[in-house]
Amino acid sequence: MPLFLLPHNALDACLQRLRSVAELHGPRRDTDGLCRLAPLPEGVRPDLTTLRTLLPAKKYLLPPVETTLTFRPGEGYRLPRLPDTPLILLGLHPCDLAAIAYLDRQFLAAPPDPTYAARRAAITLVGTGCSPDGYCSCLTHPSPLPTPCDLFLHPVEEGFLVTAESDRGKELCRSLAGLLQADRRCPPPSARDRFAPPLPPPSTEELDLSLPDWRELADHCLGCGACSIACPTCACFELLEYATLDAAGAERRRRWDSCLFKGHAMVAGGESFQQERWQRFRYRYQHKYRGFGPLQGLPSCVGCGRCRVQCPSGLDLRPLAERLERREA
Amino acid sequence: MSSGSPPCPATLLSIRPLSGDTSLFTLQVPEGAQVGGEQPWQFEPGQFLQLSVPGAGEAPISYCGVPTPDRRVELCIRRVGRVTTALHHALPGDQLAVRGPFGRGFPLRHYLGRDILLVAGGLGMAPLRALLHTLLAERQRFGRLTLLYGAKAPDALLFRHELTDLAGRKDLLLRLAVDRAVACPAAIPSCREALLPELLDGLALTPGRTFVPVCGPPSLYRALIPPLLARGVTPDRIHLSLERRMQCGQGRCGHCAVGSLLCCTEGPVFAYSTLLGIEGAL
């Protein structure tokens, strides 16, 4: 794999070139002190040292609300114009990339979701290495998922070692000619190797109801759904239909949902199969760490730590997962 | 499985009231219409479709009839939510839209040559009517057929006109139960005041050669399964159709999960043996 050095003093020029290829987005610290994935126009430098952005990259692939169908009399339901604006997403860490691999499995499996597929095809992913903190669980409980990206920037003292990880990445490297220096040192570990070797997957057997922690933990859960919103792999959505003002047409939108919300498992007429909060809490745990449907057995937690940071009650499912996994080992 | 393709148009042909809040809607899908390579009028009993009422939204509905060459689709729908309320205000000729079929229906190939005991509670009659008509269309390929059907009151019994005909058939045993028999319709002689599981009493049942497809509210499953097991029917031969809030139909939106299973792709019909031990399944 060709390896280049991007010296610190060439970073601005490199970003400027990337901006000429596509709209550039990446981690940006705002005046409110929060770091978000946001546009990086000329003159705005990315914050490549902050470990986690407020929301993960899923907001680009699966926006919080988006129109998936339109209806007009005589035309019926149609797909909207699919998004195709090229976008370069900079500064994604291995966990962010693993999360994209998970969403890809969910939304690109046959038959692919048309809007997700269009957005995904228009995005170039530039990964960046990081050093996990106490909220991260990528090293203790590494994700078995790959970390797909086009370019990967490995931080070194003099700047970044750059590897092209796809054809699109190689092309980008060519467009950065003159800024990148060929480097002969040993290539750093690939993005994937930044995760430790995965542990054997947890068994998919039913979780033990007798564990007192479920109710105890759920008693602290406010059911606010912040963990789902912040989670890079939580992708539950609901479909909503809005009539146009002339009442003749309609728009169908999908909106982020959370399995911690009471309405999530409710059926027509109001009956719910997850009536109690602790049931919903356990259900979320089960889906995070055990997977479901075609992804059954594949944990979707990539260890980014956003849920642990965001929870207003300071809840953390990780110790529980570790306990359960130890019991099963 | 239908893809993320838009629903195809369907014309509402007729609405036939079946009870106070439930009607039989007949739709017709135009010739050549398809959704991502699937033809919504080609289905197996137990499968469901997604019915769109423009401006109101989409709801999962079980197929209630059998596939016809003129692409008609029968749906038995109770007025209970936003979409179904809008639908009950629709008129023949209105344009609706459909996607489907979705899910796995009743495992018909296992039913060949076997006795089939169908148990329907309330609106659960809708998917079981699709199954019953499928079985009756090739009656000689199956063993003894029995239908147990219960509703709250006589006027809540769906398809009463058909039940009268079915009651007269020699190759089908029909037993009906109503919770409150204000006046059991004399035209349906098999009807009595009882809880549905009580209809099992005195019923000839050979567990080794019987499959039991069931559809009804969760309370029916809880009340019916113990006596079935006590009669020797094994959990793998009890097939339950579960109601969940299937939205996307593609295993993505996350609303219809039953434990680690997805109702929209792996159900809605599950063997009871598959659901054993799954919290919140029944």
Contacts between the chains, C-beta under 8 A, distances in Angstrom:
chain1	res1	chain2	res2	distance
A	68	B	4	7.9
A	69	B	6	5.5
A	69	B	7	7.8
A	71	B	52	7.9
A	71	B	54	4.6
A	71	B	55	7.5
A	71	B	97	7.7
A	73	B	54	7.8
A	73	B	95	7.1
A	76	B	6	7.1
A	76	B	7	7.5
A	76	B	8	7.3
A	76	B	9	4.7
A	76	B	95	7.3
A	76	B	97	6.0
A	77	B	6	4.0
A	77	B	7	5.0
A	77	B	52	6.6
A	77	B	54	7.7
A	77	B	97	5.4
A	78	B	6	5.6
A	79	B	5	7.8
A	79	B	6	5.9
A	106	B	252	5.9
A	107	B	252	6.6
A	110	B	3	8.0
A	111	B	1	7.0
A	111	B	2	7.8
A	111	B	3	3.1
A	111	B	4	6.0
A	111	B	5	7.6
A	111	B	36	5.7
A	111	B	250	7.3
A	112	B	3	7.8
A	112	B	4	6.9
A	113	B	4	4.8
A	113	B	250	7.6
A	113	B	252	6.8
A	114	B	4	4.9
A	114	B	5	7.7
A	115	B	4	7.9
A	204	B	260	6.2
A	206	B	259	7.1
A	206	B	277	5.3
A	206	B	278	6.9
A	206	B	279	7.1
A	209	B	279	6.9
A	235	B	252	7.2
A	235	B	254	7.3
A	236	B	253	6.2
A	236	B	254	3.5
A	236	B	255	7.1
A	237	B	247	7.9
A	237	B	248	7.7
A	237	B	252	7.6
A	237	B	253	5.2
A	237	B	254	7.5
A	238	B	247	6.3
A	238	B	253	6.7
A	238	B	255	7.1
A	239	B	57	7.0
A	239	B	58	6.3
A	239	B	247	5.0
A	239	B	248	6.8
A	239	B	253	7.0
A	240	B	57	7.0
A	241	B	52	7.9
A	241	B	54	7.9
A	241	B	55	6.5
A	241	B	56	6.1
A	241	B	57	3.6
A	241	B	58	7.0
A	243	B	54	7.8
A	243	B	55	3.6
A	243	B	56	7.8
A	247	B	55	6.6
A	249	B	54	7.7
A	249	B	55	7.9
A	250	B	54	4.8
A	250	B	55	4.4
A	252	B	57	7.4
A	252	B	58	7.4
A	254	B	253	7.7
A	257	B	253	7.5
A	257	B	254	7.3
A	257	B	255	7.6
A	259	B	254	6.5
A	264	B	254	7.7
A	264	B	255	6.3
A	265	B	244	7.6
A	265	B	245	6.8
A	265	B	255	6.8
A	265	B	280	7.7
A	266	B	245	6.5
A	267	B	243	5.5
A	267	B	244	6.3
A	267	B	245	5.0
A	268	B	59	6.8
A	268	B	80	4.6
A	268	B	81	3.8
A	268	B	84	6.8
A	268	B	245	7.6
A	269	B	80	4.6
A	269	B	81	7.0
A	271	B	218	7.5
A	273	B	218	7.9
A	273	B	244	7.3
A	273	B	258	7.8
A	273	B	280	4.6
A	273	B	281	7.7
A	274	B	280	5.9
A	279	B	279	7.0
A	279	B	280	6.1
A	282	B	279	7.3
A	283	B	257	7.6
A	283	B	280	7.5
A	286	B	259	7.4
A	286	B	260	7.1
A	287	B	254	7.5
A	287	B	257	7.0
A	290	B	260	6.1
A	291	B	260	7.0
A	292	B	254	8.0
A	292	B	257	5.2
A	292	B	259	7.7
A	292	B	260	4.4
A	292	B	261	7.2
A	292	B	262	6.5
A	293	B	251	4.4
A	293	B	257	7.2
A	293	B	260	7.4
A	293	B	261	7.3
A	293	B	262	4.0
A	293	B	265	6.4
A	293	B	266	7.1
A	294	B	251	6.3
A	294	B	265	7.6
A	296	B	260	4.8
